[in-house]
Amino acid sequence: ASRQGLMTSAACRLLCGLLVQGSLSACVAAASAYPFLVTSEYSGGDYTLVARNGGPAPVSVRLVLNDVENIAPSRFLPVYAVVRPHSDYVLLQVRPAIPGRPYSFSSESLYSLGSFYAEHDARAVYRLPFENGRRALVTQGSDGPRITHTTADSEHAVDFTLPEGAPVVAARDGIVIESESANRLGGQNPVLLSRANFVRILHADDTLATYAHLAPGGVKVQVGQRVNAGSVIGRSGATGYASGPHLHFVVQKLLGSGEGFTRVSLPIRFYTGNPTRSFVPRYRQTVTADYQ
């Protein structure tokens, strides 16, 4: 029997029950904003599980088989793979261990945007993510009190004070892979933790930058759009869990684990001035975007 896929904020779980007795049951996945799914194809007595990535980001996927009976998989399990943008990838082939006898299994796949092979380019430096000439205060960083940046995915995130509606710009060249602009509420209520408007950009080294707490309707780019450092991507705001208008900026990479995938934040260096100088952001530091 087929089972309905389950969607979480981090990944999609696809569960497909397959029973060979002359018929194939359907695989059903929950709808997702990102065009990625795992399908099964039956041919000549074997099943092929294929990951299909229709979007602009690399996708890391983990596949496991459950409830197995009389099967011979083509690879060791669980299967971990990275599916490049706009491509298909054969994850696994399954055939009966003893030909001619019925066999059955269910499959479960979990995915996350990004590549768990990503390695941050040690030479990378980042433009300050706001318009030229603007000054901003670092109100939260890795070296000071961390009020909300208490987990591995936000440890090295930086918060900049910005007035409502100030232009937010790309800090590094990349491709927009995700965005959200429909949220309207903000405040210090934990229920708002997942309600921030944001833009997420993929870099050449497969790391990901997130620009969060943007204003309602404050996203100015489209998924799949290529942007350069300094290009306007949105407007600052205070949506989600926020005490006031500011920009949350973080660079992350994906890591694989025994249970799937997790994102970890990375230390970053910014550059500004003429002549150019690079620096690590410090708590309570006032910084100026100077790119004349």
C-alpha beads as a LAMMPS data file, in Angstrom:
LAMMPS data file: protein, C-alpha beads

292 atoms
291 bonds

1 atom types
1 bond types

-500.0 500.0 xlo xhi
-500.0 500.0 ylo yhi
-500.0 500.0 zlo zhi

Masses

1 110.0

Atoms # bond

1 1 1 0.000 0.000 0.000
2 1 1 1.207 3.520 -0.675
3 1 1 1.688 5.964 2.170
4 1 1 1.241 9.719 2.053
5 1 1 4.463 11.790 2.092
6 1 1 5.032 14.134 5.026
7 1 1 6.346 17.697 4.640
8 1 1 8.386 19.512 7.288
9 1 1 10.078 22.912 7.104
10 1 1 13.453 21.225 6.576
11 1 1 12.698 18.360 4.248
12 1 1 10.165 16.229 2.432
13 1 1 9.687 12.614 3.431
14 1 1 8.418 10.367 0.641
15 1 1 7.157 6.946 1.633
16 1 1 6.242 4.499 -1.112
17 1 1 4.988 0.997 -0.521
18 1 1 5.882 -1.331 -3.386
19 1 1 4.572 -4.872 -3.679
20 1 1 5.435 -7.062 -6.650
21 1 1 2.515 -9.356 -7.291
22 1 1 1.707 -8.175 -10.764
23 1 1 0.929 -4.558 -9.886
24 1 1 2.684 -1.375 -8.774
25 1 1 1.220 0.855 -6.107
26 1 1 1.516 4.616 -6.604
27 1 1 4.123 6.767 -4.867
28 1 1 2.617 9.960 -3.500
29 1 1 4.603 12.982 -2.290
30 1 1 3.309 15.985 -0.410
31 1 1 3.265 19.200 -2.407
32 1 1 6.419 21.288 -2.052
33 1 1 7.309 24.820 -3.070
34 1 1 10.628 23.524 -4.350
35 1 1 10.378 21.214 -7.409
36 1 1 12.081 18.094 -6.067
37 1 1 10.692 14.576 -5.766
38 1 1 11.715 10.947 -5.726
39 1 1 9.860 8.635 -8.090
40 1 1 9.853 4.883 -8.690
41 1 1 9.963 3.329 -12.130
42 1 1 9.187 -0.352 -12.778
43 1 1 10.751 -2.175 -15.713
44 1 1 11.640 -5.805 -16.345
45 1 1 10.985 -6.915 -12.778
46 1 1 13.169 -4.209 -11.173
47 1 1 12.368 -0.879 -9.553
48 1 1 14.498 2.214 -10.098
49 1 1 14.235 5.065 -7.590
50 1 1 15.049 8.370 -9.288
51 1 1 15.529 11.813 -7.711
52 1 1 14.274 14.648 -9.931
53 1 1 15.512 18.174 -9.240
54 1 1 13.632 20.787 -11.246
55 1 1 14.996 23.820 -9.393
56 1 1 18.105 26.059 -9.308
57 1 1 19.788 24.600 -6.203
58 1 1 21.760 21.439 -5.575
59 1 1 19.703 19.130 -3.362
60 1 1 21.064 16.648 -0.834
61 1 1 18.911 13.550 -0.428
62 1 1 18.941 10.545 1.920
63 1 1 17.103 7.368 0.937
64 1 1 16.349 4.371 3.149
65 1 1 14.309 1.204 2.626
66 1 1 11.960 -0.204 5.248
67 1 1 9.729 -3.272 5.587
68 1 1 11.985 -5.196 3.223
69 1 1 11.342 -8.756 2.061
70 1 1 13.349 -10.686 -0.533
71 1 1 15.130 -7.660 -2.022
72 1 1 18.615 -7.069 -3.460
73 1 1 19.415 -3.312 -3.588
74 1 1 22.090 -2.091 -6.001
75 1 1 23.851 0.057 -3.360
76 1 1 24.577 -0.004 0.340
77 1 1 21.927 1.715 2.432
78 1 1 21.172 4.398 3.387
79 1 1 21.920 6.158 0.104
80 1 1 23.236 9.718 0.311
81 1 1 23.496 11.776 -2.870
82 1 1 23.628 15.323 -4.222
83 1 1 21.374 16.047 -7.190
84 1 1 22.593 19.004 -9.222
85 1 1 20.161 21.715 -10.387
86 1 1 17.749 20.830 -13.190
87 1 1 18.825 17.198 -13.375
88 1 1 17.785 13.630 -12.513
89 1 1 19.819 11.138 -10.497
90 1 1 19.358 7.380 -10.119
91 1 1 19.486 6.702 -6.383
92 1 1 18.887 2.969 -6.281
93 1 1 17.733 -0.087 -8.174
94 1 1 15.853 -2.839 -6.384
95 1 1 15.295 -6.396 -7.615
96 1 1 14.255 -9.668 -5.955
97 1 1 17.010 -11.485 -4.113
98 1 1 15.424 -14.771 -5.201
99 1 1 14.014 -14.311 -8.701
100 1 1 10.449 -15.440 -9.253
101 1 1 9.347 -14.939 -5.657
102 1 1 7.284 -11.938 -4.465
103 1 1 9.259 -9.101 -2.893
104 1 1 8.279 -5.929 -1.100
105 1 1 9.722 -2.813 0.485
106 1 1 8.867 0.766 1.383
107 1 1 11.156 3.715 0.723
108 1 1 11.634 6.902 2.695
109 1 1 13.499 9.911 1.312
110 1 1 14.468 13.106 3.047
111 1 1 15.988 16.106 1.299
112 1 1 17.417 19.544 1.981
113 1 1 18.503 22.368 -0.321
114 1 1 22.280 22.583 -0.639
115 1 1 25.161 20.165 -1.067
116 1 1 26.667 18.294 1.860
117 1 1 29.907 18.292 -0.170
118 1 1 30.123 22.102 0.051
119 1 1 33.428 23.602 1.198
120 1 1 33.514 27.301 2.004
121 1 1 36.014 29.182 -0.170
122 1 1 38.646 30.403 2.299
123 1 1 39.353 33.389 0.029
124 1 1 35.760 34.613 0.050
125 1 1 35.052 38.052 1.516
126 1 1 31.601 39.602 1.648
127 1 1 30.246 43.028 0.857
128 1 1 28.196 44.569 3.656
129 1 1 24.600 43.618 2.811
130 1 1 23.122 47.106 2.695
131 1 1 23.243 50.111 0.389
132 1 1 26.379 52.124 -0.241
133 1 1 26.937 54.938 2.264
134 1 1 24.734 53.473 5.009
135 1 1 26.024 52.945 8.550
136 1 1 24.743 50.103 10.711
137 1 1 25.373 48.756 14.186
138 1 1 26.195 45.088 14.793
139 1 1 23.717 44.141 17.517
140 1 1 24.445 40.412 17.580
141 1 1 27.513 38.468 16.487
142 1 1 29.556 35.452 17.449
143 1 1 31.754 37.386 19.918
144 1 1 29.046 39.006 22.056
145 1 1 25.858 38.060 23.890
146 1 1 23.910 35.649 21.712
147 1 1 20.260 36.174 22.514
148 1 1 18.785 34.215 19.616
149 1 1 21.883 32.905 17.794
150 1 1 22.277 29.938 20.113
151 1 1 22.306 26.972 17.719
152 1 1 24.850 25.711 15.195
153 1 1 22.900 27.075 12.240
154 1 1 23.068 30.658 13.594
155 1 1 26.216 30.733 15.761
156 1 1 28.087 32.955 13.290
157 1 1 25.088 34.955 12.058
158 1 1 25.261 38.759 12.191
159 1 1 22.408 41.159 12.995
160 1 1 22.600 44.719 11.627
161 1 1 20.289 47.539 12.711
162 1 1 18.521 48.902 9.638
163 1 1 15.440 51.127 9.398
164 1 1 12.250 49.715 7.948
165 1 1 12.397 49.643 4.163
166 1 1 16.154 50.180 3.771
167 1 1 17.608 48.491 0.668
168 1 1 19.218 45.101 1.317
169 1 1 21.850 44.041 -1.206
170 1 1 23.606 40.790 -2.084
171 1 1 26.848 40.360 -0.155
172 1 1 28.303 37.969 -2.741
173 1 1 27.516 36.857 -6.295
174 1 1 25.086 33.959 -6.531
175 1 1 21.725 32.531 -7.572
176 1 1 18.457 33.043 -5.685
177 1 1 17.155 29.621 -4.670
178 1 1 14.428 30.448 -2.129
179 1 1 12.438 33.424 -0.916
180 1 1 9.402 34.349 1.153
181 1 1 7.672 37.738 1.190
182 1 1 4.080 37.073 2.306
183 1 1 4.585 37.278 6.080
184 1 1 3.344 40.481 7.698
185 1 1 3.736 40.019 11.446
186 1 1 6.752 40.477 13.673
187 1 1 7.420 40.547 17.414
188 1 1 8.984 38.704 20.316
189 1 1 6.557 35.811 20.266
190 1 1 8.086 32.333 19.718
191 1 1 5.201 31.445 17.396
192 1 1 6.768 33.894 14.907
193 1 1 10.112 32.075 14.712
194 1 1 9.313 30.642 11.280
195 1 1 7.457 33.721 9.981
196 1 1 10.326 35.916 8.773
197 1 1 10.466 37.003 5.144
198 1 1 13.790 36.103 3.569
199 1 1 15.953 35.597 0.505
200 1 1 18.367 32.644 0.226
201 1 1 21.255 32.785 -2.275
202 1 1 23.519 29.976 -3.479
203 1 1 27.226 30.819 -3.955
204 1 1 29.753 29.269 -6.356
205 1 1 31.161 27.075 -3.546
206 1 1 27.647 25.722 -2.758
207 1 1 27.388 27.647 0.521
208 1 1 24.113 29.460 1.199
209 1 1 23.479 33.006 2.419
210 1 1 20.205 33.949 4.087
211 1 1 18.924 37.534 4.449
212 1 1 16.036 37.509 6.923
213 1 1 13.344 39.656 8.592
214 1 1 12.598 41.470 5.321
215 1 1 9.580 43.760 5.094
216 1 1 6.173 42.472 3.946
217 1 1 6.423 42.251 0.175
218 1 1 10.071 43.218 0.595
219 1 1 11.632 40.603 -1.690
220 1 1 12.825 42.179 -4.955
221 1 1 14.254 39.135 -6.762
222 1 1 12.923 35.926 -8.277
223 1 1 13.945 32.319 -7.609
224 1 1 16.461 31.323 -10.261
225 1 1 17.711 34.889 -10.747
226 1 1 21.475 35.461 -10.802
227 1 1 22.617 38.438 -8.709
228 1 1 25.909 40.245 -8.220
229 1 1 27.343 41.602 -4.977
230 1 1 25.701 44.993 -4.437
231 1 1 22.474 44.169 -6.313
232 1 1 19.311 45.116 -4.413
233 1 1 17.500 41.945 -3.354
234 1 1 14.981 43.276 -0.834
235 1 1 13.917 45.782 1.802
236 1 1 14.630 45.479 5.514
237 1 1 11.874 44.914 8.016
238 1 1 10.928 43.227 11.274
239 1 1 8.917 40.179 10.225
240 1 1 9.181 36.999 12.259
241 1 1 10.793 36.800 15.683
242 1 1 12.234 40.315 15.967
243 1 1 12.276 43.143 18.500
244 1 1 12.503 45.764 15.747
245 1 1 13.708 46.404 12.199
246 1 1 17.045 44.770 11.439
247 1 1 18.756 42.435 8.988
248 1 1 19.788 38.918 9.967
249 1 1 22.613 37.713 7.706
250 1 1 24.148 34.237 7.842
251 1 1 26.260 32.016 5.581
252 1 1 25.753 28.274 6.002
253 1 1 26.754 24.930 4.602
254 1 1 24.978 21.611 4.773
255 1 1 26.279 18.629 6.739
256 1 1 25.176 15.014 6.466
257 1 1 24.315 13.030 9.561
258 1 1 22.986 9.620 10.446
259 1 1 19.457 11.015 10.457
260 1 1 19.644 13.287 7.428
261 1 1 21.030 16.814 7.062
262 1 1 21.647 19.898 9.149
263 1 1 22.872 23.402 8.378
264 1 1 25.801 24.983 10.206
265 1 1 26.768 28.644 10.090
266 1 1 30.225 29.754 8.967
267 1 1 32.563 32.528 10.143
268 1 1 32.734 35.262 7.530
269 1 1 34.794 38.343 6.715
270 1 1 33.424 41.536 5.200
271 1 1 35.252 44.159 3.148
272 1 1 34.715 47.896 2.791
273 1 1 36.553 51.174 2.229
274 1 1 39.062 52.620 -0.194
275 1 1 41.638 51.216 -0.003
276 1 1 39.708 48.032 0.725
277 1 1 40.104 46.427 4.134
278 1 1 38.599 43.154 5.340
279 1 1 37.373 42.548 8.860
280 1 1 35.481 40.141 11.096
281 1 1 32.292 41.783 12.441
282 1 1 32.325 42.518 16.176
283 1 1 29.503 43.044 18.635
284 1 1 28.522 46.752 19.011
285 1 1 30.725 47.704 16.066
286 1 1 29.442 50.428 13.738
287 1 1 30.219 49.607 10.109
288 1 1 29.837 51.688 6.957
289 1 1 29.169 50.420 3.449
290 1 1 31.838 52.348 1.507
291 1 1 32.103 51.127 -2.093
292 1 1 32.696 54.313 -4.077

Bonds

1 1 1 2
2 1 2 3
3 1 3 4
4 1 4 5
5 1 5 6
6 1 6 7
7 1 7 8
8 1 8 9
9 1 9 10
10 1 10 11
11 1 11 12
12 1 12 13
13 1 13 14
14 1 14 15
15 1 15 16
16 1 16 17
17 1 17 18
18 1 18 19
19 1 19 20
20 1 20 21
21 1 21 22
22 1 22 23
23 1 23 24
24 1 24 25
25 1 25 26
26 1 26 27
27 1 27 28
28 1 28 29
29 1 29 30
30 1 30 31
31 1 31 32
32 1 32 33
33 1 33 34
34 1 34 35
35 1 35 36
36 1 36 37
37 1 37 38
38 1 38 39
39 1 39 40
40 1 40 41
41 1 41 42
42 1 42 43
43 1 43 44
44 1 44 45
45 1 45 46
46 1 46 47
47 1 47 48
48 1 48 49
49 1 49 50
50 1 50 51
51 1 51 52
52 1 52 53
53 1 53 54
54 1 54 55
55 1 55 56
56 1 56 57
57 1 57 58
58 1 58 59
59 1 59 60
60 1 60 61
61 1 61 62
62 1 62 63
63 1 63 64
64 1 64 65
65 1 65 66
66 1 66 67
67 1 67 68
68 1 68 69
69 1 69 70
70 1 70 71
71 1 71 72
72 1 72 73
73 1 73 74
74 1 74 75
75 1 75 76
76 1 76 77
77 1 77 78
78 1 78 79
79 1 79 80
80 1 80 81
81 1 81 82
82 1 82 83
83 1 83 84
84 1 84 85
85 1 85 86
86 1 86 87
87 1 87 88
88 1 88 89
89 1 89 90
90 1 90 91
91 1 91 92
92 1 92 93
93 1 93 94
94 1 94 95
95 1 95 96
96 1 96 97
97 1 97 98
98 1 98 99
99 1 99 100
100 1 100 101
101 1 101 102
102 1 102 103
103 1 103 104
104 1 104 105
105 1 105 106
106 1 106 107
107 1 107 108
108 1 108 109
109 1 109 110
110 1 110 111
111 1 111 112
112 1 112 113
113 1 113 114
114 1 114 115
115 1 115 116
116 1 116 117
117 1 117 118
118 1 118 119
119 1 119 120
120 1 120 121
121 1 121 122
122 1 122 123
123 1 123 124
124 1 124 125
125 1 125 126
126 1 126 127
127 1 127 128
128 1 128 129
129 1 129 130
130 1 130 131
131 1 131 132
132 1 132 133
133 1 133 134
134 1 134 135
135 1 135 136
136 1 136 137
137 1 137 138
138 1 138 139
139 1 139 140
140 1 140 141
141 1 141 142
142 1 142 143
143 1 143 144
144 1 144 145
145 1 145 146
146 1 146 147
147 1 147 148
148 1 148 149
149 1 149 150
150 1 150 151
151 1 151 152
152 1 152 153
153 1 153 154
154 1 154 155
155 1 155 156
156 1 156 157
157 1 157 158
158 1 158 159
159 1 159 160
160 1 160 161
161 1 161 162
162 1 162 163
163 1 163 164
164 1 164 165
165 1 165 166
166 1 166 167
167 1 167 168
168 1 168 169
169 1 169 170
170 1 170 171
171 1 171 172
172 1 172 173
173 1 173 174
174 1 174 175
175 1 175 176
176 1 176 177
177 1 177 178
178 1 178 179
179 1 179 180
180 1 180 181
181 1 181 182
182 1 182 183
183 1 183 184
184 1 184 185
185 1 185 186
186 1 186 187
187 1 187 188
188 1 188 189
189 1 189 190
190 1 190 191
191 1 191 192
192 1 192 193
193 1 193 194
194 1 194 195
195 1 195 196
196 1 196 197
197 1 197 198
198 1 198 199
199 1 199 200
200 1 200 201
201 1 201 202
202 1 202 203
203 1 203 204
204 1 204 205
205 1 205 206
206 1 206 207
207 1 207 208
208 1 208 209
209 1 209 210
210 1 210 211
211 1 211 212
212 1 212 213
213 1 213 214
214 1 214 215
215 1 215 216
216 1 216 217
217 1 217 218
218 1 218 219
219 1 219 220
220 1 220 221
221 1 221 222
222 1 222 223
223 1 223 224
224 1 224 225
225 1 225 226
226 1 226 227
227 1 227 228
228 1 228 229
229 1 229 230
230 1 230 231
231 1 231 232
232 1 232 233
233 1 233 234
234 1 234 235
235 1 235 236
236 1 236 237
237 1 237 238
238 1 238 239
239 1 239 240
240 1 240 241
241 1 241 242
242 1 242 243
243 1 243 244
244 1 244 245
245 1 245 246
246 1 246 247
247 1 247 248
248 1 248 249
249 1 249 250
250 1 250 251
251 1 251 252
252 1 252 253
253 1 253 254
254 1 254 255
255 1 255 256
256 1 256 257
257 1 257 258
258 1 258 259
259 1 259 260
260 1 260 261
261 1 261 262
262 1 262 263
263 1 263 264
264 1 264 265
265 1 265 266
266 1 266 267
267 1 267 268
268 1 268 269
269 1 269 270
270 1 270 271
271 1 271 272
272 1 272 273
273 1 273 274
274 1 274 275
275 1 275 276
276 1 276 277
277 1 277 278
278 1 278 279
279 1 279 280
280 1 280 281
281 1 281 282
282 1 282 283
283 1 283 284
284 1 284 285
285 1 285 286
286 1 286 287
287 1 287 288
288 1 288 289
289 1 289 290
290 1 290 291
291 1 291 292
